[in-house]
């Protein structure tokens, strides 16, 4: 047999050493979170895991283990037949389950007896999760941040995409969260990740950054929809250099009409989301907005949302939380188009050392 145990604290810096990362947990556990690029080979699937758990409680552990062993053997055989037959002898897999116990241990035992050199995470996913949470502050502290500020509709996300396309280092917290970070920010058809998954996605993005180069990130609140940004990252952002992205109101409205086109095409959904604002703006105001939307006059509503709701809240929050916001350099694209954002991104990258006004 040839398998070794690797502590999670060491693993997080050595993921690249393995050919395949195998998650032996159920598909439900895998969906909640998993190691970057891991594949899911359930030793017990979600239904089987539930059934064995019920048997364990209602009958006894011995009967549950017998049934579970039969299920696990069939599943492992299927995984080997489907995924392992064509693997060369020098294939280097890493396996894990919840705590590095029976599920990944069973798979590892068989793979090692075949002749593969298998590594098992000591403590399983639970230990990996703890190592990730501990590692995020270390990664954050070693990076130089450039915080892209700007009122709603100014094109912060577009600018981040342009910067990334031009080779700059970028962390897109909203992209990782599948949310646009506002009351109206949920994206139809896209579920948000769990908090554990979001933490792992942020960590995975952080670990790939070069500390010798600046990192651009959008000014965010502590939560992006239903998930929280790691506290150490929020603190770093709030103390870092800010760049204030500015667009005229007409350009901001045009940008939002493009980026939130699903509201334009589904006014019922738009009105449903607007009702959430009644708590802040009053029922009469929101009712008037909804009537205007249903009449097809959406742009004036967007303009009022910006000037009467989003702008005051945003500016108050930025002045209160971001230490260098008042000294932020003004950056202004020619218009809201991606072409204009790309030209601005190129200028920013060229001036990144001096942070001169763009």
C-alpha positions as CSV (number, residue, x, y, z in Angstrom):
1,X,0.0,0.0,0.0
2,X,1.2,3.5,-0.8
3,X,-0.7,6.4,0.8
4,X,0.2,9.3,3.0
5,X,-1.6,11.7,5.3
6,X,-1.0,15.5,4.7
7,X,-2.0,18.1,7.2
8,X,-4.4,20.7,5.7
9,X,-2.1,23.5,6.8
10,X,0.5,22.2,4.4
11,X,-1.9,21.2,1.7
12,X,-3.1,24.7,1.0
13,X,0.3,25.6,-0.5
14,X,0.7,22.3,-2.4
15,X,-2.6,21.8,-4.3
16,X,-0.7,22.1,-7.5
17,X,1.3,18.9,-6.7
18,X,-1.7,16.6,-7.3
19,X,-3.2,15.4,-10.6
20,X,-6.7,15.0,-9.2
21,X,-8.4,16.2,-6.0
22,X,-11.1,13.7,-5.1
23,X,-14.0,14.7,-2.9
24,X,-15.5,11.5,-1.5
25,X,-18.4,13.2,0.2
26,X,-22.0,13.2,-1.0
27,X,-23.1,15.5,-3.9
28,X,-24.9,17.7,-1.4
29,X,-21.8,18.2,0.8
30,X,-19.8,18.9,-2.4
31,X,-22.2,21.6,-3.6
32,X,-21.9,23.4,-0.2
33,X,-18.2,23.7,-0.7
34,X,-15.1,21.8,-2.0
35,X,-11.5,22.2,-2.7
36,X,-10.6,24.2,-5.9
37,X,-10.9,22.1,-9.0
38,X,-12.0,19.0,-7.0
39,X,-14.1,16.3,-8.6
40,X,-16.9,14.5,-6.7
41,X,-16.7,10.8,-6.3
42,X,-19.3,10.1,-3.6
43,X,-18.6,7.0,-1.5
44,X,-22.2,7.4,-0.5
45,X,-24.5,9.7,-2.4
46,X,-26.9,12.0,-0.6
47,X,-29.8,9.6,-0.5
48,X,-27.6,6.7,0.6
49,X,-26.0,8.8,3.3
50,X,-29.5,9.7,4.6
51,X,-30.6,6.1,4.5
52,X,-27.6,4.8,6.4
53,X,-27.9,7.5,9.0
54,X,-31.5,6.6,9.6
55,X,-30.6,2.9,9.9
56,X,-27.9,3.8,12.3
57,X,-30.3,5.6,14.6
58,X,-33.3,3.3,14.2
59,X,-31.6,-0.1,14.2
60,X,-27.9,-0.2,15.2
61,X,-24.4,0.8,14.1
62,X,-23.5,-2.7,13.0
63,X,-26.4,-3.1,10.6
64,X,-25.8,0.4,9.2
65,X,-22.1,-0.3,8.6
66,X,-22.9,-3.5,6.7
67,X,-25.3,-1.8,4.4
68,X,-23.0,1.2,4.1
69,X,-20.1,-1.0,3.2
70,X,-22.0,-2.7,0.4
71,X,-23.1,0.7,-1.0
72,X,-19.6,2.2,-0.7
73,X,-18.1,-0.8,-2.5
74,X,-20.4,-0.5,-5.4
75,X,-19.9,3.2,-5.7
76,X,-16.1,3.0,-5.5
77,X,-16.1,0.2,-8.1
78,X,-18.1,2.5,-10.4
79,X,-15.7,5.4,-9.9
80,X,-12.7,3.2,-10.6
81,X,-14.3,1.7,-13.7
82,X,-15.4,5.2,-15.0
83,X,-12.4,7.3,-14.0
84,X,-9.3,5.3,-13.1
85,X,-8.9,2.6,-15.7
86,X,-7.0,4.9,-18.1
87,X,-4.9,6.5,-15.4
88,X,-1.1,5.9,-15.7
89,X,0.9,4.4,-12.8
90,X,2.4,7.8,-11.8
91,X,-1.1,9.4,-11.4
92,X,-1.1,11.3,-8.1
93,X,-4.5,11.7,-6.5
94,X,-5.5,13.4,-3.3
95,X,-8.7,12.3,-1.5
96,X,-10.7,13.7,1.3
97,X,-14.2,13.4,3.0
98,X,-15.6,15.3,5.9
99,X,-13.0,14.5,8.5
100,X,-10.6,12.2,6.6
101,X,-12.3,9.1,7.9
102,X,-14.1,6.1,6.5
103,X,-15.4,7.4,3.2
104,X,-12.2,8.8,1.8
105,X,-10.2,6.1,3.6
106,X,-12.1,3.3,1.8
107,X,-11.4,4.9,-1.6
108,X,-7.8,5.6,-0.7
109,X,-7.2,2.0,0.5
110,X,-8.4,0.5,-2.8
111,X,-6.5,3.0,-5.0
112,X,-3.3,2.4,-3.0
113,X,-3.7,-1.3,-3.4
114,X,-3.9,-0.9,-7.1
115,X,-0.5,0.8,-6.9
116,X,-1.2,4.5,-7.0
117,X,0.5,6.9,-4.6
118,X,-2.5,8.4,-2.8
119,X,-2.5,11.3,-0.4
120,X,-5.2,11.7,2.2
121,X,-6.0,15.1,3.8
122,X,-5.5,14.8,7.5
123,X,-8.7,15.9,9.1
124,X,-10.6,16.0,5.8
125,X,-12.6,18.9,4.5
126,X,-13.2,20.2,8.0
127,X,-9.5,20.8,8.5
128,X,-9.1,22.3,5.0
129,X,-11.9,24.8,5.8
130,X,-10.2,25.8,9.1
131,X,-6.9,26.3,7.2
132,X,-8.6,28.5,4.6
133,X,-10.2,30.7,7.2
134,X,-6.8,31.1,8.9
135,X,-4.9,31.7,5.6
136,X,-7.1,34.5,4.2
137,X,-5.9,37.2,6.6
138,X,-2.3,36.3,5.8
139,X,-2.9,36.5,2.0
140,X,-4.8,39.8,2.4
141,X,-2.1,41.5,4.4
142,X,0.6,40.8,1.8
143,X,-1.2,42.6,-1.0
144,X,-1.4,46.3,-2.1
145,X,-5.0,47.2,-2.8
146,X,-6.5,49.8,-5.1
147,X,-10.2,50.3,-4.3
148,X,-12.5,51.3,-7.1
149,X,-15.2,53.6,-5.7
150,X,-18.1,55.2,-7.4
151,X,-21.8,55.7,-7.1
152,X,-24.3,53.1,-8.5
153,X,-24.1,52.8,-12.2
154,X,-20.7,54.4,-12.6
155,X,-19.3,51.3,-14.2
156,X,-17.1,49.8,-11.4
157,X,-17.7,46.2,-12.5
158,X,-17.1,47.1,-16.2
159,X,-13.9,48.8,-15.2
160,X,-12.7,45.8,-13.2
161,X,-13.4,43.5,-16.2
162,X,-11.5,45.9,-18.5
163,X,-8.6,46.0,-16.0
164,X,-8.5,42.2,-15.9
165,X,-8.6,42.0,-19.7
166,X,-5.6,44.3,-19.8
167,X,-3.5,42.1,-17.5
168,X,-4.1,43.9,-14.2
169,X,-4.7,41.9,-11.0
170,X,-8.4,42.0,-10.0
171,X,-10.7,40.5,-7.4
172,X,-14.4,40.6,-8.4
173,X,-16.3,40.1,-5.1
174,X,-19.7,40.5,-6.8
175,X,-18.8,38.1,-9.6
176,X,-17.7,35.4,-7.1
177,X,-21.0,36.0,-5.1
178,X,-23.3,36.0,-8.2
179,X,-24.8,39.2,-6.9
180,X,-24.6,42.9,-7.7
181,X,-24.5,43.9,-4.0
182,X,-27.7,46.0,-3.6
183,X,-31.4,45.6,-2.8
184,X,-32.0,45.1,-6.5
185,X,-28.7,43.1,-7.0
186,X,-30.0,39.5,-7.2
187,X,-29.3,38.1,-10.7
188,X,-32.3,36.0,-12.1
189,X,-31.4,32.3,-12.6
190,X,-28.1,32.5,-10.6
191,X,-28.0,31.2,-7.1
192,X,-25.5,32.6,-4.6
193,X,-22.8,30.3,-3.2
194,X,-22.9,29.2,0.4
195,X,-20.8,31.2,2.8
196,X,-18.3,28.4,3.0
197,X,-18.1,28.3,-0.8
198,X,-17.7,32.0,-1.1
199,X,-14.8,32.0,1.4
200,X,-13.1,29.3,-0.6
201,X,-13.6,31.2,-3.9
202,X,-12.2,34.4,-2.3
203,X,-9.2,32.4,-0.9
204,X,-8.6,30.7,-4.2
205,X,-8.5,34.1,-6.0
206,X,-6.2,35.6,-3.3
207,X,-3.7,32.8,-3.4
208,X,-3.1,33.3,-7.1
209,X,-2.1,37.0,-6.8
210,X,1.4,38.5,-7.1
211,X,2.2,40.5,-4.0
212,X,4.6,42.7,-6.0
213,X,1.8,44.1,-8.1
214,X,-1.3,46.1,-7.0
215,X,-4.7,44.5,-6.9
216,X,-7.9,46.3,-8.0
217,X,-11.1,45.7,-6.1
218,X,-14.5,47.3,-5.9
219,X,-15.6,49.1,-2.8
220,X,-18.1,46.8,-1.1
221,X,-20.1,46.6,2.1
222,X,-19.6,43.8,4.5
223,X,-22.2,41.7,2.7
224,X,-22.7,40.9,-1.0
225,X,-26.3,39.7,-1.1
226,X,-26.5,36.9,1.4
227,X,-22.7,36.2,1.8
228,X,-20.2,38.1,3.9
229,X,-16.8,39.4,2.7
230,X,-14.0,38.1,4.9
231,X,-13.4,40.6,7.7
232,X,-9.7,40.9,7.1
233,X,-10.4,41.8,3.5
234,X,-13.0,44.4,4.4
235,X,-10.6,46.0,6.9
236,X,-7.8,46.1,4.3
237,X,-10.1,47.7,1.7
238,X,-11.3,50.3,4.1
239,X,-7.8,51.5,4.8
240,X,-6.4,51.4,1.3
241,X,-6.0,53.9,-1.6
242,X,-9.3,54.8,-3.3
243,X,-10.0,55.7,-6.9
244,X,-13.3,57.5,-7.5
245,X,-15.0,56.5,-10.8
246,X,-17.3,59.2,-12.0
247,X,-19.9,59.2,-14.8
248,X,-22.6,61.7,-15.6
249,X,-26.1,60.8,-14.5
250,X,-27.4,60.1,-18.1
251,X,-24.5,57.7,-18.7
252,X,-25.2,55.9,-15.4
253,X,-28.9,55.5,-16.3
254,X,-27.9,54.1,-19.7
255,X,-25.4,51.7,-18.2
256,X,-28.0,50.4,-15.7
257,X,-30.6,50.0,-18.4
258,X,-28.1,47.7,-20.2
259,X,-26.8,45.8,-17.2
260,X,-30.3,45.3,-15.6
261,X,-32.1,44.6,-18.8
262,X,-33.9,41.7,-17.1
263,X,-35.9,44.3,-15.2
264,X,-36.8,46.1,-18.4
265,X,-38.1,42.9,-19.9
266,X,-39.9,41.7,-16.7
267,X,-41.6,44.7,-15.1
268,X,-43.5,42.4,-12.7
269,X,-40.1,41.2,-11.3
270,X,-38.9,44.8,-11.2
271,X,-41.9,46.0,-9.3
272,X,-41.7,43.1,-6.9
273,X,-38.1,44.1,-6.0
274,X,-39.0,47.8,-5.7
275,X,-41.5,46.9,-3.0
276,X,-38.5,46.1,-0.7
277,X,-37.7,49.8,-0.8
278,X,-41.0,50.8,0.7
279,X,-39.5,50.4,4.2
280,X,-36.9,53.1,3.3
281,X,-38.7,55.4,0.9
282,X,-42.3,55.1,1.9
283,X,-45.2,53.3,0.3
284,X,-46.4,56.3,-1.7
285,X,-43.0,56.9,-3.4
286,X,-42.6,53.2,-4.3
287,X,-46.2,52.9,-5.6
288,X,-45.5,55.9,-7.9
289,X,-42.3,54.2,-9.1
290,X,-44.2,51.0,-9.8
291,X,-46.9,52.8,-11.7
292,X,-44.3,54.6,-13.8
293,X,-42.5,51.3,-14.5
294,X,-45.8,49.6,-15.6
295,X,-46.5,52.5,-17.9
296,X,-43.1,51.9,-19.6
297,X,-41.4,54.9,-18.1
298,X,-38.5,53.1,-16.6
299,X,-35.6,55.5,-17.1
300,X,-37.0,58.2,-14.9
301,X,-37.5,55.7,-12.1
302,X,-33.9,54.6,-12.5
303,X,-32.8,58.2,-12.3
304,X,-34.8,58.8,-9.1
305,X,-33.5,55.5,-7.6
306,X,-30.0,56.8,-8.1
307,X,-30.4,60.4,-6.9
308,X,-32.9,59.8,-4.1
309,X,-31.8,56.4,-2.7
310,X,-28.5,54.9,-3.8
311,X,-26.3,58.0,-4.1
312,X,-27.0,59.4,-0.6
313,X,-26.7,56.0,1.0
314,X,-23.5,55.2,-0.9
315,X,-21.7,58.5,-0.2
316,X,-22.6,58.4,3.5
317,X,-21.3,54.9,3.8
318,X,-18.0,55.6,1.9
319,X,-17.2,58.7,4.0
320,X,-17.9,56.8,7.2
321,X,-16.0,53.6,6.4
322,X,-13.3,54.2,3.8
323,X,-10.5,56.2,5.4
324,X,-8.9,57.5,2.1
325,X,-12.2,58.1,0.2
326,X,-12.1,61.9,0.6
327,X,-8.6,61.9,-1.0
328,X,-9.5,59.6,-3.8
329,X,-8.2,60.4,-7.3
330,X,-11.0,61.1,-9.8
331,X,-11.1,58.7,-12.8
332,X,-13.5,59.4,-15.6
333,X,-14.2,57.3,-18.7
334,X,-15.4,59.1,-21.8
335,X,-18.8,57.3,-21.5
336,X,-20.2,54.1,-20.1
337,X,-19.2,51.7,-23.0
338,X,-16.7,48.9,-22.6
339,X,-14.5,50.6,-25.1
340,X,-14.2,53.7,-22.9
341,X,-13.6,51.5,-19.8
342,X,-10.8,49.7,-21.7
343,X,-9.1,53.0,-22.6
344,X,-9.4,54.1,-19.0
345,X,-8.0,50.8,-17.8
346,X,-4.9,51.1,-20.0
347,X,-4.2,54.6,-18.7
348,X,-4.7,53.4,-15.1
349,X,-2.2,50.6,-15.5
350,X,0.3,53.0,-17.1
351,X,0.0,55.3,-14.1
352,X,-0.4,52.8,-11.4
353,X,2.9,53.7,-9.7
354,X,2.2,57.4,-9.4
355,X,-1.6,57.2,-9.0
356,X,-1.8,60.4,-10.8
357,X,-5.2,61.7,-11.9
358,X,-6.5,60.0,-15.0
